[in-house]
Amino acid sequence: MIHVAFIGIDGSGKSSLSAVVAQELERQGVQTKVIHMKKNNNEVILNLEKMNPSIVSEEMKLLGYTFDLLSQYIDTSHMNEEVIVWDRYSYCLKAYFSELNIVLPWQQKMLLAMEKPDLTFLLDIDSQTAVKRILKGNRLLKPLENEQYLGSVREHYLKLHRENDFILMDAHKPLHILRDEVLRRLYGCMR
């Protein structure tokens, strides 16, 4: 089983690229599963926040996302697909919460249970273009989906890229070009 992760700021194209890569792999007979980040535990925390905002912290939200991600990772151990495509991975939590100056050593230890993906693609895009893409998708911006915040998160991703062996991709490129680049790398990994 090969794990492929797409990471990057909101609006960089993680979900779109995950979908077209998985679609092409399936078309070629490769059993593929796309994992989108569930938000079950975090939904509990967000609902709690609606009831009583004073008791919910950003640290609690991070914990919810961490449990959701670990739960999905554990679920993959029971799957038979040849390729698991991750639309977000633990690096996303690190980049976003680092910008909020939230670093929880015990949470980071929990995420060490997740093996490093075989391939990690960092979809790099400027924050102005990312916000335009989000708005073009006909949805409202979330509180932290603004150019300044996303620009800062992008810098955290680029720092993670320098510390790891991510494959840096220019997310301004057309989707079919990115898909073909990913597939070339993936097929090389599958041999």
Residue pairs with C-beta under 8 A, 6 or more apart in sequence:
1 76
1 79
1 81
1 82
1 83
1 84
2 82
2 83
2 84
2 118
2 119
2 186
2 189
2 190
3 76
3 83
3 84
3 86
3 115
3 117
3 118
3 119
4 21
4 83
4 84
4 85
4 86
4 117
4 118
4 119
4 120
4 121
4 182
4 186
5 86
5 88
5 89
5 91
5 117
5 119
5 120
5 121
6 14
6 17
6 18
6 85
6 86
6 87
6 88
6 89
6 121
6 123
7 14
7 88
7 89
7 91
7 92
7 95
7 120
7 121
7 122
7 123
7 157
7 166
8 14
8 122
8 123
8 124
8 125
8 154
8 157
8 171
9 95
9 125
9 127
9 130
9 150
9 153
9 154
9 157
10 130
10 134
10 142
10 145
10 150
11 125
11 129
11 130
11 131
11 132
11 133
11 134
11 145
11 150
12 123
12 124
12 125
12 130
12 171
13 123
13 125
13 133
13 171
13 175
13 178
14 87
14 88
14 123
15 36
15 87
16 175
17 121
17 123
17 175
17 178
17 179
17 182
18 34
18 36
18 85
18 86
18 87
19 34
20 175
20 176
20 179
21 85
21 179
21 182
21 183
21 186
22 32
22 33
22 34
22 83
22 85
24 179
24 183
25 32
25 83
25 85
25 183
25 186
26 32
30 82
30 83
31 80
31 81
31 82
31 83
32 81
32 82
32 83
32 84
32 85
33 76
33 79
33 81
33 83
33 84
33 85
34 85
34 87
35 72
35 76
35 84
35 85
35 86
35 87
36 87
36 88
37 65
37 68
37 69
37 72
37 87
37 88
37 92
38 68
38 71
38 72
39 46
39 64
39 65
39 68
40 68
40 71
41 63
41 64
41 65
41 67
41 68
41 71
42 61
42 64
42 65
42 68
43 64
44 64
45 56
45 60
45 61
45 63
45 64
46 56
46 61
46 64
48 55
48 56
49 55
49 56
58 97
58 100
58 102
59 102
59 104
62 93
62 97
62 102
62 104
62 107
63 104
63 107
65 93
66 93
66 107
66 110
66 111
69 88
69 89
69 90
69 93
69 111
69 114
70 110
70 111
70 113
70 114
73 113
73 114
76 84
82 190
83 186
83 190
86 117
89 114
89 117
89 120
90 111
90 114
91 120
91 157
91 160
91 164
91 166
93 111
94 108
94 111
94 156
94 160
95 153
95 156
95 157
95 160
96 144
96 153
96 156
97 103
98 156
99 149
99 152
99 153
99 156
116 164
118 189
119 167
119 182
119 185
119 186
119 189
120 164
120 165
120 166
120 167
121 166
121 167
121 169
121 182
121 185
122 157
122 158
122 160
122 161
122 166
122 167
122 168
122 169
123 169
123 171
123 178
124 154
124 157
124 158
124 168
124 169
124 170
124 171
125 133
125 154
125 170
125 171
125 172
126 151
126 154
127 147
127 148
127 149
127 150
127 151
127 154
128 147
129 172
130 150
131 141
131 145
131 146
131 147
131 150
134 141
134 145
135 141
144 150
160 166
161 168
167 185
169 178
169 181
169 182
171 178
